[in-house]
C-alpha cells in the first residue's frame, strides 16, 4: 500500500461543537452529542444498556484499535480499500491504540453478549475521526463508512474475541507477569536471607517440627513462580485469533487468505506470536482460551492468598500473637486504639484474591454458555479478565513495595518458640520409640516444663544423648532439597 499522509488534514483530536448532531444507522436517525465521535448505534446502546456503573475496559478498545488497523492494512494491500481511506482509518486506529480517544468509548459492560455495540462504537469513532481527517462532514458516513470501510471483511462475532485475546495477552505481558515476578523475586530474596534461621514449623495451626524461615519462604516463592508459569502456558490458546471467521465461522464476506493475513499483521503490529485459529467454529462458539487464562489467573490468586494469610498470622501480635514477622508500619491501624498497626497490605491482597476467585467463577459459568455458533457472554468475560489482571498486578506491586521488602524477623520470639516446642521430641522417636516419646511430650505439656527435664528426670534418656539428638539445627534437612 502506498501511504499518502499528505492527503490527510492535520486536525487535532476533538470536535469544537455544542449541542447535538444527527447520526443515522439502518434503523433511522439518532441525535448524539455534537462533541463526540460516536454515532447512532453507540447512542442507542447508551440509552438501552445504561445498567450499573461498569464500563467496557478501555484496554479492550485499545486492542480493538489494533484489529481495525490490521484490517485496513490487509484490505488496502489487497486493493479492496482505497489507500487514502486506509490511511485515515490507520491514523484513527493508532489514536485509539494510544488511548487518545478513550472518552469516545463510553459503553456499559452489560450490553449485547456478542459485543456488537462495542465493535460498532469503534467503527463509528474511527469512521468519524477518519472523515474529520479527510475534510468530510461528521455523521455523513462519507468518505469513510463505519461498516463498509472500517468493518470491511469483519463481524463483531470474530473481531470481539480477537480483541479480547489481544487485550488479555498485552495486559498479562505488560502488567501482571512483570509485577508477579517482581514479588516472587522479592520473596525469594528474603528466603535466601533467612535460610539459616531456625523456627517452629506448624501444621493444622499446631506446633510441628522445625524448619528455617528461609525454607518456609522458599515455598512461597516456588508457589508464585509455578503459578506464573501456568499463566504463561495459557497464552498459547490466546495467541489463536478468531479474525476471519466473520459471523458463524465460515468466513462469509471475508476474502480468501484474510484470516492468515490478519493474524500475521496483528503479530507484526503487537510483536506477539498471534496465529489464525485453526477452527473458527470453536473460536466463535466458545471462549475456552479465555476461561483457561482466567483459571490460571485464579491459580495465582490462590497462591497469593495463602502467602498473605500466612504473613498476617506470623505477624500477629506484636506481644500476644505469634509475632515472628515484623511488617512495615505504613499507617495507623485504629481510630480508637492508639499505637495499633495492622497487616493492611496482606488484608488488601486477601480481598483482591477473593474478588478474583469470584470473577473466575463467573467467567467459567459464562464460558459454559456458548450456544450453538456463538458465545454471547463476552463482555462479562473480558471485563472480569482485565479487572482481575489489573487488581492482582496492582496488589502484587503494593505488597512487594510496602510489605515484603520491608519485612523483618523478631529473632527473640522465633528462638524462644523453638526452645519451647514440644514437637522437638519427634527426633527422639527413632531412639526411644514413638510411644515413649509421646509420653514425654504429654507429660511436659501437662506439667508446664521442658522436654529435656522430663526425659532426663524419668530416666528415658541421659543428658548427653538428649543434647546430641535434640538439636533443632540438625532437624531441618539439607537446604531446599531436604526441606
WOJO-V349855 format. One record per pair of residues at least 6 apart in sequence whose ideal C-beta (glycine too) atoms are under 6 Angstrom apart, sorted by the first residue. I is the first residue (numbers start at 1). J is the second residue. D is the distance in whole Angstrom. If there is no record, write none. Layout:
i = <I	I>
j = <J	J>
d = <D	D>
This chain:
i = <1	1	1	2	3	4	7	8	8	9	9	11	11	13	15	17	17	18	19	20	20	21	21	22	23	23	23	23	23	24	25	25	30	30	32	36	37	37	37	37	38	38	38	38	39	41	42	42	45	45	45	49	49	49	51	51	54	56	56	56	57	57	58	59	59	59	60	60	60	61	62	63	63	63	64	64	65	65	65	66	66	66	67	67	67	68	68	68	69	69	70	70	70	71	72	72	72	73	74	74	74	75	75	76	76	85	85	88	88	88	88	89	89	89	91	92	92	92	93	95	101	104	105	107	107	107	109	109	111	111	113	113	113	114	114	114	115	115	115	115	116	119	119	119	123	123	123	124	126	127	127	127	128	130	131	134	136	153	153	155	155	157	157	157	158	158	158	158	160	161	162	162	162	164	165	165	168	168	168	169	169	171	171	175	176	176	176	179	179	179	180	180	182	183	183	184	184	184	186	186	186	187	187	187	187	188	190	191	191	191	191	194	194	195	195	197	197	198	198	198	198	198	199	199	200	200	200	200	201	201	201	201	202	207	207	208	209	209	209	210	210	210	211	212	215	218	220	223	224	227	227	227	230	230	231	234	234	234	237	237	238	238	239	239	239	240	240	241	241	241	241	242	242	242	243	244	244	244	244	244	245	245	245	246	246	246	248	249	249	249	259	260	263	263	263	266	267	277	284	285	285	286	286	287	287	287	290	291	291	294	294	294	297	298	298	301	301	301	304	304	305	305	308	308	308	311	312	312	314	314	314	315	315	315	316	317	323	323	324	324	324	325	326	326	327	327	327	328	329	330	333	333	333	334	345	345	345	349	349	352	352	356	359	359	362	363	363	366	366	366	369	418	422	422	422	424	425	425	425	425	427	427	427	428	428	429	431	432	436	440	440	443	444	444	452	455	455	456	477>
j = <76	77	83	83	87	84	84	88	133	133	135	132	133	100	35	34	35	34	34	31	34	34	139	29	30	32	39	40	139	40	40	41	40	43	43	104	104	125	128	129	104	121	124	125	124	120	121	124	107	111	117	108	110	111	108	110	109	107	109	118	383	386	102	167	171	386	163	167	382	105	97	163	166	167	122	163	93	96	97	166	266	269	159	162	163	93	126	150	90	93	262	265	266	154	86	89	90	265	261	262	265	81	152	83	86	144	149	130	133	134	144	126	130	150	133	126	129	130	126	101	125	125	121	117	118	121	379	383	117	379	376	377	378	156	157	376	156	160	378	379	156	156	159	160	146	150	151	146	150	144	146	150	138	144	144	143	143	254	258	246	247	247	284	374	242	243	245	246	378	242	241	242	243	382	238	241	238	293	385	238	272	386	389	393	389	392	393	393	396	397	228	396	400	396	400	221	224	225	400	404	405	217	220	221	404	221	217	214	217	218	221	213	214	212	214	212	213	210	212	418	472	473	213	414	207	417	418	421	208	209	210	211	208	421	423	423	423	426	475	472	475	476	476	476	483	480	307	303	303	299	300	303	296	299	296	292	293	296	289	292	289	293	273	274	275	275	277	263	274	276	277	277	283	284	262	251	254	258	259	262	280	283	284	252	253	254	373	280	281	284	276	276	274	275	276	274	274	283	374	370	373	370	375	367	375	381	381	364	367	360	363	385	388	357	360	353	356	357	349	353	350	353	346	349	350	346	343	346	322	324	325	325	327	343	322	323	410	413	410	413	414	407	408	410	343	403	407	406	341	402	340	341	342	340	399	402	403	395	399	391	395	388	384	388	384	381	384	377	380	381	377	472	441	444	445	470	437	440	441	451	469	470	475	437	469	437	469	460	460	454	455	454	451	454	466	461	466	463	483>
d = <4	5	5	6	5	6	5	6	5	6	6	5	6	6	5	4	5	6	5	4	5	5	5	5	5	5	4	4	5	6	4	5	4	5	5	6	5	4	4	5	6	6	5	5	4	4	4	6	5	6	4	5	6	4	6	4	4	5	6	5	6	4	5	5	6	5	6	5	6	4	5	4	4	4	5	4	5	3	4	6	6	5	5	6	5	5	6	6	5	4	5	4	5	6	4	4	5	6	5	6	6	4	5	5	4	5	6	4	5	5	6	6	5	6	6	4	4	5	6	5	6	5	6	6	6	6	5	5	5	6	3	5	6	5	6	5	6	3	5	6	4	4	6	6	4	4	5	5	5	5	4	5	5	4	5	6	6	4	5	4	5	5	5	6	4	5	4	6	6	4	5	5	4	5	5	6	6	6	5	5	6	6	5	4	5	6	4	5	4	5	5	5	6	4	4	5	4	5	5	5	6	6	5	5	6	4	5	5	4	4	6	4	4	6	3	6	4	5	6	6	5	6	5	5	6	5	5	5	4	5	6	5	5	5	5	5	5	5	6	5	5	6	5	5	4	6	5	4	6	5	4	5	5	6	4	5	4	5	3	6	5	6	5	5	6	6	4	5	5	6	6	5	4	6	4	6	5	5	3	6	3	6	5	5	6	5	4	4	4	5	4	5	5	5	4	5	4	4	6	5	5	5	6	5	5	6	5	6	4	5	4	5	5	6	4	4	4	6	6	5	6	4	4	4	5	5	4	4	5	5	4	4	5	5	5	3	5	5	6	6	5	6	5	6	6	6	6	4	5	6	4	5	4	4	5	5	4	5	5	5	4	5	4	5	6	5	5	4	5	5	5	5	5	6	6	5	5	6	5	5	5	6	6	5	6	5	6	6	6	5	5	5	5	5	6	5	6	5	5>
